[in-house]
Amino acid sequence: MLKSFFILLFTAASLPAAAPAGVDFSHDVVPLLSRFGCNGSACHGKAEGQKGFKLSIFGNDPDEDFRAITLQSRGRRISLGAPDASLFLQKAVAAIPHAGGPRMRLDSPEYRVLREWIAGGAPFRIADRCEVAGVRIEPERKVLGIAQREPLRVIATYSDGSEKDVTWLSTFHSNNAGIAEVEEGGTVVTGNSVGQAAVMARFHGQIAIFQATIPRPGAQVTGGGQKAFNAIDDLVEQNLRRMNLRASGIADDAEYLRRVCLDVIGRLPTSGEAREFLQDTREGKRTQLVDRLLVLPEYADYWALKWADLLRVDRQALGPRAAFAYFSWVREAVAANKPLDQFAKELLVAEGPLSEQPAGYFYKVVKKSGEMAASTSQVFLGIRITCAECHQHPYDRWTQRDYHGMRAFFEQVKYKKLGDDEALVAEGSPQIRHPRTKEILNAHPLGTAMPEKAAEGDRRQTLATWMVAPENPWFARNLANRFWANFFGRGIVEPVDDMRASNPPSNPELLAALTRHLVDYQFDPKALIRFITASRTYQTSSHPNDTNENDEQNFSRAVFRRLPAEVLMDSVSDVTGVPEKFPGVPAGFRAVQLWDSLQQHYFLKLFGRPARATACECERATGASIGQTLHLMNSPAIQAKLAHEGGTIARLAASTTDDGALVDELYLSFFSRLPNGEEKSTAIQHLSARQEKRRQAVEDLAWSMLNSLEFVFNH
């Protein structure tokens, strides 16, 4: 009897059925489960479910969700004969204990939809219902004030051309809650910060974006329009006017020198280099400085370190010899100024003996085809698709179909033994199936239609050709954004490796111009660096004015950025004149030259060196901490450098009897500038009062400078 009842229930629920308001599970119930967070990762959507009830994450498998609600637990969750008595409804309104609390009211339209669905026989899908073709949001963009509320409307367009207001069924998310939050019903609420935010609305797997601009309140900024050095400045200035901000003035020579050396070659200028640059009166000396920096070996060291982080030069995964060969390939490419499209393509289609093709070690670090697809997408396209392996991306359009379509490009990758060597090959024609529908998925790039037939030969060739094409919507854009972030501490899209419709650029026109420049100059990284560093925007001072003190999004001033772990370690060694000796590495190696990210070193670990376990930019910690501050203040290793008999401090104390000249030398070494009158007077007074312990006094002065924000931060 019981068995017959469940067969009848399953049949009635699976076939098209009439309902008082035409309510079905697929069209009406699934959006509500998403809106109320029932299928979220913190509730019934997590891997093990909640209290014995599991839903697919974000509703990516409605068929399984339907079975879980209507059939599992002996069908006790719904009651077709007495809808109001259904456990499904009583839990939702907390008529009986519910860990998630009440999710809706008895008199709400959401409750009525769920009740009508059950009363109508709980159909999965009604045959003649139209499918959602797309959604739009109204308004799409608007200038808002501080602490303002703006209600949004989400309109769904159906396959028959009809439209429906689905705001109350939609899920919303803000990409910057500090600028603008969004309430459950779709009302945007701005805070007290100036900037831009994007709000995503999602309904039935479709998304639409609202962009809010919150300018600085008060009288419109007039004047202050600074002379543009190149096209970058005009685009930044236009945006600053929209935001009612005024750019800071130009950085002086000392500030520019220190900043550009740290950004281009990852080291401080020496005191001699600083003195020479400050005394140089020639026009164009800043441009000439950049040209000199770009040919130094330190340039290759620094940028090879950056690429080694992203491409995961990992000794633990590869072994010392292979990891060093992989790193050497990266550094040689940087030193040769290999065009970025060629660099990416060589890595992507590497094939043959690894002794001849060390770029192929990339595929030994990321060993599974899905990881290969996700890492390639994140590094070279700035797109995160990892979560789409199991479900639709919660904040983007990528689905399991997209993820596994990319994965199919790498399914052929294998390794074969060649005597003592190993060769990377791409062979066979393996099939990829959708994990839920079991549909065969042919390899196809993100955002493109799947071909009817699988590509012949090495599928990666097709992917590489698509990826580095000038018209690719992400490749050049992602690289331009990453390079910009190196020089400004944040990307135009931030995070830099999270390019999606719901995370738009703060200045779209600027990002488009940088992208065009990169393409027009055949993906020459040094040409892009020259373009950025020649701009007035890059040369702007870090000193705020009365309009931009709180601006960190629109590039109206230079922001303070803590030095990366390796650069700070080298800076401490440089100013003290005592090189750091790293275990297992020949003397003279600088921290930025270390190819092994697992090299044991307390300082580098404390200051955020990445482990290279993922391709995410977020692995490198860039924030400051109390532990870092205490280490700089109290470290015996740093004190030993300051007090070293063969170090700079001891040499200056012994050879320079003129206190004023000694102070000048310290300031040039630590800060790339000469001291101002007050600083010099205070330092001389300190030294004069401790003549009997002059060397210790010099050490104390150097210690205080090393612990200053001006030394620890780039600005």
C-alpha positions in Angstrom: 0.0 0.0 0.0 2.7 2.4 1.0 4.8 1.5 -2.0 1.8 2.1 -4.3 1.3 5.5 -2.8 4.9 6.6 -3.5 4.7 5.3 -7.1 1.5 7.4 -7.5 3.1 10.4 -5.9 6.3 10.2 -8.1 4.2 9.8 -11.3 2.0 12.7 -10.4 4.9 14.9 -9.6 7.0 14.0 -12.6 4.4 14.4 -15.3 2.9 17.8 -16.4 0.0 18.7 -14.1 -2.5 21.4 -13.8 -2.1 23.9 -10.9 -4.3 26.8 -9.8 -1.6 29.4 -10.7 0.5 27.3 -13.0 3.1 26.8 -10.4 5.9 24.2 -10.8 9.1 23.3 -9.1 11.6 24.1 -11.9 10.3 27.6 -12.7 8.9 28.8 -9.3 10.3 26.8 -6.4 14.0 26.6 -7.3 14.4 30.5 -7.4 12.8 30.7 -3.9 15.2 28.1 -2.5 18.1 30.2 -3.9 16.7 33.5 -2.7 16.3 32.3 0.9 19.7 30.6 0.9 18.2 27.1 1.5 20.6 25.7 -1.2 23.6 27.8 -0.1 26.8 26.3 1.2 26.0 27.4 4.8 22.7 25.5 4.8 21.3 22.5 2.9 23.6 23.0 0.0 26.8 22.1 1.8 28.4 18.7 1.0 26.8 16.8 3.8 23.5 18.7 3.8 21.8 19.9 7.0 19.8 17.8 9.4 19.5 14.9 6.9 18.2 17.2 4.2 20.5 18.0 1.3 20.0 20.2 -1.8 22.3 20.8 -4.7 24.4 23.9 -4.2 22.7 27.0 -5.7 20.1 24.7 -7.3 22.4 23.4 -10.0 20.6 20.0 -10.0 16.9 20.7 -9.8 16.0 17.1 -10.6 17.8 15.8 -7.5 16.4 18.6 -5.4 12.9 17.7 -6.5 13.5 14.1 -5.4 14.9 15.2 -2.1 11.8 17.2 -1.3 9.1 15.0 -2.7 10.5 11.4 -2.2 13.3 11.2 0.3 12.5 10.5 4.0 9.5 8.5 2.8 8.0 11.6 1.3 7.2 13.2 4.6 8.4 16.7 3.6 5.2 17.5 1.6 1.6 16.5 2.0 -0.5 16.8 -1.2 -3.8 16.3 0.7 -3.0 18.9 3.4 -0.5 21.4 2.0 -0.4 23.6 5.1 0.7 20.5 7.1 3.7 19.9 4.9 7.0 19.8 6.8 8.5 21.8 3.9 6.2 24.7 4.7 6.1 24.4 8.5 9.9 24.6 8.6 9.9 27.6 6.3 7.7 29.6 8.6 9.2 28.1 11.8 5.9 26.7 12.9 8.1 23.8 14.0 11.7 24.2 15.1 14.0 25.2 12.2 17.7 25.8 12.7 17.6 28.5 10.0 14.8 30.3 11.7 11.7 31.6 9.8 12.4 32.2 6.1 9.0 33.7 5.2 5.7 34.7 6.7 2.4 32.9 6.3 0.9 35.8 4.5 3.8 36.3 2.2 3.6 35.8 -1.6 6.5 33.3 -1.3 4.5 31.1 1.0 1.5 31.3 -1.3 3.7 30.1 -4.2 5.0 27.1 -2.3 1.5 26.2 -1.0 0.0 26.4 -4.5 2.8 24.2 -5.8 2.0 21.5 -3.3 -1.8 21.9 -3.7 -1.5 21.6 -7.4 0.2 18.2 -7.2 3.8 19.3 -6.8 4.7 19.1 -10.5 8.3 19.3 -11.5 7.7 21.2 -14.7 4.5 22.2 -16.5 4.9 21.4 -20.2 3.7 24.7 -21.7 5.6 27.0 -19.4 8.1 29.3 -21.3 11.7 29.2 -20.4 13.7 32.2 -19.1 15.7 33.7 -22.0 17.4 36.5 -20.0 17.1 39.1 -17.3 17.7 42.8 -17.1 17.9 45.2 -14.1 16.4 48.6 -13.8 18.2 51.0 -13.5 21.4 49.6 -14.9 23.5 52.3 -13.5 23.0 55.4 -11.3 24.9 58.1 -9.5 23.9 57.9 -5.8 24.7 59.9 -2.7 26.1 59.0 0.6 23.7 56.9 2.8 21.1 56.7 0.0 18.6 53.9 -0.8 17.8 52.8 -4.4 15.3 50.0 -5.1 16.1 47.8 -8.1 13.7 45.9 -10.4 14.7 42.7 -12.1 12.8 41.9 -15.3 12.8 38.4 -16.8 12.3 37.9 -20.5 10.8 34.6 -21.6 11.2 32.5 -24.7 7.8 33.8 -26.0 8.9 37.4 -25.6 6.8 38.1 -22.5 8.3 39.8 -19.5 7.8 39.5 -15.8 9.0 41.4 -12.7 10.9 38.8 -10.8 12.6 41.1 -8.2 11.0 39.2 -5.3 12.4 35.9 -6.7 15.9 37.1 -7.4 19.1 36.8 -5.4 21.4 39.8 -5.0 25.1 40.3 -4.3 27.3 43.4 -4.0 30.9 43.2 -5.0 31.9 46.0 -2.5 29.7 46.0 0.6 31.9 48.8 2.0 30.6 51.1 -0.8 27.1 49.8 -1.3 25.2 46.9 0.3 22.1 45.3 -1.1 19.1 44.1 0.9 17.3 40.9 0.3 14.5 42.6 -1.6 16.9 44.3 -4.0 17.3 47.8 -2.4 20.8 49.2 -2.7 22.0 51.1 0.4 25.1 53.2 0.1 27.5 53.8 3.0 29.7 56.7 3.8 32.5 55.8 1.4 33.2 57.3 -2.1 33.6 54.9 -5.0 31.9 52.4 -7.3 30.1 49.2 -6.6 28.3 46.6 -8.7 25.2 44.7 -7.6 24.5 41.4 -9.3 20.9 40.1 -9.6 20.5 36.4 -10.4 17.4 34.6 -11.5 17.2 31.1 -13.0 20.9 31.1 -13.7 20.8 34.4 -15.6 22.5 37.5 -14.2 22.2 41.3 -14.6 24.4 44.0 -13.2 23.6 47.4 -11.6 26.5 49.8 -11.2 26.4 52.5 -8.5 28.7 55.5 -8.6 29.0 57.4 -5.3 30.9 60.6 -5.8 32.4 62.7 -3.0 29.6 65.0 -1.6 30.0 68.7 -1.6 30.8 71.4 -4.1 32.0 70.2 -7.4 35.8 70.3 -7.7 36.9 73.1 -10.0 40.4 73.7 -11.3 43.2 71.4 -10.4 43.0 69.7 -13.8 46.7 68.7 -14.1 48.6 68.5 -17.4 48.3 65.1 -18.9 51.6 63.3 -19.7 49.9 60.6 -21.9 46.5 59.1 -22.7 46.3 57.4 -19.3 46.0 60.7 -17.5 43.0 62.0 -19.5 41.0 58.9 -18.7 41.9 59.0 -15.0 41.1 62.7 -14.9 37.7 62.1 -16.5 36.9 59.6 -13.9 38.1 61.8 -11.0 35.7 64.5 -12.2 32.8 62.0 -12.1 33.8 61.1 -8.6 34.3 64.8 -7.6 38.0 64.2 -6.7 41.1 66.1 -7.4 44.4 64.4 -8.0 47.4 65.1 -5.7 50.4 66.9 -7.0 53.4 65.4 -8.7 55.8 63.3 -6.6 59.2 64.9 -6.1 62.3 63.2 -7.6 63.1 61.3 -4.5 59.6 59.8 -4.1 59.5 58.9 -7.8 63.0 57.4 -7.8 62.3 55.1 -4.8 58.8 54.1 -6.1 59.9 53.3 -9.6 63.0 51.3 -8.6 60.9 49.1 -6.2 58.1 48.6 -8.8 60.4 47.9 -11.8 63.4 46.0 -10.4 62.3 45.2 -6.8 65.1 46.9 -5.0 66.0 50.3 -3.4 68.3 52.6 -5.3 71.7 52.9 -3.7 72.7 56.1 -2.0 75.0 56.8 -4.9 72.2 56.2 -7.4 69.9 58.4 -5.4 72.4 61.3 -5.1 73.1 61.1 -8.9 69.4 61.2 -9.8 68.6 64.0 -7.4 71.4 66.1 -8.8 70.5 65.5 -12.4 68.8 68.5 -14.0 68.2 67.1 -17.5 64.7 67.0 -18.9 63.3 63.5 -19.4 65.5 62.0 -16.7 62.5 60.0 -15.3 61.9 58.3 -18.7 65.6 57.7 -19.1 65.7 56.1 -15.6 63.0 53.6 -16.5 64.9 52.7 -19.7 68.0 52.0 -17.6 66.1 49.9 -15.1 64.5 47.7 -17.7 67.9 46.4 -18.9 69.2 45.5 -15.5 69.4 41.9 -14.4 67.4 42.8 -11.3 64.4 43.5 -13.7 64.5 39.8 -14.8 64.9 38.6 -11.3 61.9 40.5 -9.9 59.4 39.8 -12.7 60.5 36.1 -12.9 59.6 35.9 -9.2 56.2 37.2 -10.0 55.6 34.8 -12.8 57.0 31.9 -10.7 54.4 32.6 -8.1 51.5 32.5 -10.6 52.8 29.5 -12.6 53.6 27.6 -9.4 57.3 26.8 -9.5 57.0 24.3 -6.7 60.0 22.2 -5.6 57.8 19.9 -3.5 55.7 19.0 -6.5 58.5 18.8 -9.1 61.7 18.1 -7.2 64.7 20.5 -7.1 66.2 19.9 -10.5 62.9 20.1 -12.4 61.7 23.2 -10.4 65.0 25.0 -11.2 64.7 24.1 -14.9 61.1 25.4 -14.9 62.1 28.6 -13.1 65.1 29.1 -15.5 62.7 29.0 -18.5 60.5 31.6 -16.9 63.5 33.9 -16.1 65.0 33.5 -19.5 61.7 34.5 -21.1 61.5 37.6 -18.9 65.1 38.6 -19.6 64.6 38.2 -23.3 61.4 40.4 -23.1 59.5 37.6 -24.8 56.1 38.9 -25.9 53.4 37.9 -23.4 51.3 36.1 -26.0 54.2 34.0 -27.1 55.2 33.3 -23.5 51.6 32.1 -22.7 51.3 30.0 -25.9 54.7 28.3 -25.4 53.6 27.3 -21.9 50.2 26.1 -23.0 51.3 23.9 -25.9 54.6 22.6 -24.5 55.3 19.2 -25.8 58.3 16.8 -26.0 61.2 15.9 -23.7 61.1 18.1 -20.6 64.8 18.6 -20.8 64.1 20.5 -24.0 60.7 21.9 -23.0 60.9 22.9 -19.3 57.7 24.9 -19.8 56.0 21.5 -19.7 56.6 21.2 -16.0 53.5 23.4 -15.6 51.5 20.3 -16.3 53.3 18.4 -13.6 52.4 20.9 -10.9 48.8 21.0 -11.9 48.3 17.3 -12.5 44.6 16.9 -13.2 42.9 18.2 -16.4 40.4 20.2 -14.4 43.2 21.9 -12.4 45.0 22.7 -15.7 41.9 24.3 -17.1 41.2 26.3 -13.9 44.8 27.5 -13.5 45.1 28.5 -17.1 41.9 30.5 -16.9 42.9 32.2 -13.7 46.4 33.1 -14.6 46.0 34.1 -18.3 42.3 35.2 -18.5 41.7 36.4 -14.9 38.7 34.1 -14.7 37.9 31.8 -11.8 36.1 28.7 -12.9 37.0 26.2 -10.1 33.6 26.3 -8.4 31.9 25.6 -11.7 33.3 22.0 -11.5 30.3 21.1 -9.3 27.8 23.9 -9.8 27.1 27.2 -11.6 29.4 30.0 -10.5 27.4 31.9 -7.8 28.5 35.3 -9.1 29.2 34.7 -12.8 27.7 32.9 -15.8 30.0 29.9 -15.9 28.4 26.5 -15.6 29.5 22.9 -15.3 29.3 22.8 -19.1 31.8 25.6 -19.4 34.2 24.1 -16.8 34.2 20.7 -18.4 34.4 22.1 -21.9 37.7 23.8 -20.8 38.8 20.7 -19.0 38.4 18.7 -22.3 41.4 20.7 -23.8 43.7 19.1 -21.3 42.4 15.5 -21.1 44.9 14.4 -23.7 48.0 15.5 -21.7 50.2 12.6 -20.5 53.8 11.9 -19.6 55.9 9.1 -21.1 59.3 7.9 -20.0 62.2 8.5 -22.5 65.1 6.7 -20.8 66.3 9.0 -18.0 64.1 11.8 -19.4 60.4 12.3 -19.5 58.3 13.6 -22.3 55.0 15.5 -22.3 52.6 14.4 -25.0 49.0 15.1 -26.0 47.4 12.0 -27.6 44.2 10.0 -28.0 40.7 11.3 -28.2 39.3 11.0 -24.6 35.7 12.0 -24.0 34.4 14.2 -21.3 30.9 13.8 -20.0 28.8 16.3 -18.1 28.8 14.9 -14.5 25.0 15.3 -14.1 23.4 15.0 -17.6 26.1 12.6 -19.0 26.2 14.6 -22.2 29.4 14.3 -24.2 31.2 17.7 -24.0 33.6 18.6 -26.8 36.4 21.0 -25.9 35.4 24.6 -26.3 36.8 27.9 -24.9 34.9 29.9 -22.4 32.0 31.9 -23.8 32.0 30.1 -27.2 29.6 27.6 -28.7 30.6 23.9 -28.4 31.5 22.4 -31.7 29.6 19.3 -33.0 32.8 17.3 -33.3 35.9 17.0 -31.2 39.0 18.8 -32.5 41.6 16.5 -34.1 45.2 16.5 -32.9 46.4 18.4 -29.9 43.4 20.3 -28.6 45.5 22.8 -26.7 46.6 24.3 -30.0 43.0 25.4 -30.6 42.8 26.8 -27.1 46.1 28.7 -27.4 45.2 30.2 -30.7 41.9 31.5 -29.3 43.4 32.7 -26.0 46.2 34.9 -27.4 44.2 36.3 -30.3 44.1 40.1 -30.1 40.3 40.0 -30.1 40.1 37.7 -27.1 37.9 39.4 -24.5 40.1 38.5 -21.5 43.7 37.7 -22.3 45.2 41.2 -23.0 42.7 42.8 -20.6 43.8 40.5 -17.8 47.5 41.1 -18.4 47.1 44.9 -18.6 45.2 44.8 -15.3 47.8 42.7 -13.6 50.7 45.0 -14.7 48.7 48.0 -13.6 48.2 46.5 -10.2 52.0 46.0 -9.8 52.4 49.8 -10.1 49.4 51.0 -8.1 48.8 48.3 -5.4 45.4 47.4 -6.8 43.9 46.5 -10.2 41.4 48.5 -12.2 39.5 45.2 -11.7 40.1 44.0 -8.1 40.9 41.3 -7.2 43.0 41.1 -10.4 42.2 37.4 -11.1 38.4 37.8 -10.7 37.2 39.3 -13.9 33.5 38.8 -14.1 30.4 40.8 -15.1 29.5 41.2 -11.4 33.0 42.7 -10.7 33.4 45.4 -13.3 36.5 47.7 -13.6 36.5 50.9 -11.6 37.5 52.8 -14.8 36.4 50.8 -17.9 37.8 53.3 -20.4 41.3 53.2 -18.7 41.4 49.4 -18.8 40.4 49.4 -22.5 43.1 51.9 -23.3 45.8 49.8 -21.5 44.5 46.7 -23.3 44.7 48.4 -26.7 48.2 49.6 -26.0 49.4 46.0 -25.1 47.9 44.6 -28.3 49.2 47.5 -30.5 52.7 46.9 -29.2 52.6 43.2 -29.8 52.3 42.2 -26.2 55.6 43.8 -25.3 55.7 43.9 -21.4 58.4 46.6 -21.3 56.4 48.9 -23.6 53.5 48.6 -21.2 55.7 49.4 -18.3 57.1 52.5 -20.1 53.5 53.6 -20.9 52.4 53.3 -17.3 55.4 54.8 -15.6 55.4 57.8 -18.0 51.9 58.8 -17.0 51.3 61.6 -14.6 49.0 59.2 -12.7 51.9 57.0 -11.8 54.0 60.0 -10.9 51.4 61.4 -8.5 52.4 62.1 -4.9 51.2 59.9 -2.0 50.4 63.1 -0.1 46.5 63.5 -0.1 44.6 66.7 -0.6 41.3 67.8 0.9 39.3 65.7 -1.6 41.1 62.4 -1.9 42.3 61.4 1.5 39.9 58.4 1.6 40.2 57.4 -2.1 41.9 54.1 -2.8 40.0 53.1 -5.9 40.4 55.9 -8.4 44.1 56.5 -8.6 44.0 60.1 -7.5 47.1 59.6 -5.4 49.7 57.0 -4.7 48.7 54.7 -1.8 51.1 53.1 0.7 51.9 49.5 -0.1 53.9 47.2 2.2 57.0 45.9 0.4 56.8 42.3 -0.6 58.6 39.8 1.7 61.5 39.3 -0.6 61.9 42.9 -1.5 61.8 44.0 2.2 64.4 41.3 3.1 66.7 42.6 0.4 66.1 46.2 1.4 67.2 45.4 5.0 70.3 43.7 3.7 71.1 46.6 1.3 70.8 49.4 3.8 72.8 47.6 6.4 75.4 46.3 3.9 75.1 42.8 5.2 73.8 40.2 2.7 71.4 37.5 3.9 72.8 34.0 3.7 70.0 31.5 2.7 70.5 27.8 3.5 71.6 25.7 0.6 72.1 28.7 -1.6 75.5 30.2 -2.6 76.5 33.4 -0.8 75.4 36.6 -2.6 71.9 35.4 -3.6 69.2 38.0 -3.0 65.8 37.0 -1.7 64.1 37.9 -5.0 66.4 35.5 -6.8 65.2 32.5 -4.8 63.5 30.1 -7.2 62.4 27.8 -4.3 59.3 29.2 -2.5 59.8 26.5 0.2 63.2 27.8 1.2 63.0 27.8 5.0 63.3 31.4 6.2 61.3 32.9 9.1 61.4 36.5 7.8 60.0 35.6 4.3 57.3 33.4 5.8 56.3 36.1 8.4 56.0 38.8 5.7 53.8 36.8 3.4 55.8 34.9 0.8 53.3 32.6 -1.0 53.6 28.8 -0.9 52.5 28.5 -4.6 49.9 26.0 -3.7 47.4 27.7 -6.0 47.4 30.2 -8.9 45.6 32.8 -6.8 47.2 36.2 -6.4 45.7 36.2 -2.9 48.4 33.6 -1.7 50.8 36.5 -1.2 50.0 38.3 2.0 50.3 42.0 1.6 48.8 43.3 4.8 50.8 44.4 7.9 50.6 42.6 11.2 51.7 43.1 14.8 54.0 40.1 14.4 55.8 41.9 11.5 56.2 45.1 13.5 57.6 43.3 16.6 60.0 41.3 14.4 61.5 44.4 12.9 61.8 46.1 16.3 63.2 43.1 18.2 64.8 40.6 15.8 68.3 39.6 16.9 69.0 38.8 13.2 68.2 42.4 12.2 70.2 43.8 15.1 73.1 41.7 14.0 73.0 43.3 10.6 72.8 46.8 12.1 75.8 46.1 14.4 77.9 44.0 11.9 81.6 44.9 11.9 81.7 44.8 8.2 78.4 46.5 7.6 77.4 50.0 6.4 76.7 51.4 9.8 80.1 50.4 11.2 81.8 51.8 8.1 80.0 55.1 8.2 80.6 55.5 11.9 84.3 54.9 11.5 84.9 56.8 8.3 82.6 59.8 8.5 83.4 62.3 11.2 80.9 64.9 9.8 77.6 64.1 11.5 75.7 66.1 8.8 77.3 64.1 6.0 76.6 60.8 7.8 72.9 61.7 8.3 72.7 62.6 4.6 74.1 59.2 3.6 71.7 57.3 5.9 68.7 59.2 4.5 69.8 58.5 0.9 70.3 54.8 1.7 67.0 54.3 3.6 64.6 56.8 2.0 66.3 57.8 -1.3 66.2 61.4 -0.2 68.0 64.0 1.8 66.7 64.9 5.3 64.7 68.0 5.7 66.0 70.7 8.1 64.2 69.4 11.2 65.1 65.8 10.5 68.7 66.6 10.1 68.9 68.8 13.1 67.3 66.1 15.3 69.6 63.4 14.0 72.7 65.5 14.5 71.6 66.4 18.0 71.1 62.7 18.8 74.6 61.9 17.5 76.3 64.9 19.3 74.8 63.9 22.6 76.3 60.4 22.4 79.8 61.0 21.1 81.3 58.5 23.6 79.1 55.8 22.1 78.9 57.2 18.6 78.6 53.9 16.7 75.8 52.7 18.9 74.1 56.1 18.4 74.4 55.6 14.6 73.0 52.1 14.9 70.0 53.4 16.9 69.3 56.1 14.3 69.5 53.4 11.5 67.2 51.1 13.6 64.6 53.9 13.9 64.7 54.6 10.2 64.4 50.9 9.4 61.3 50.6 11.5 59.6 53.7 9.9 56.6 53.5 7.6 58.6 55.3 5.0 61.0 52.4 4.8 58.7 49.4 5.2 56.1 50.8 2.6 56.3 51.7 -1.0 54.6 55.1 -1.6 
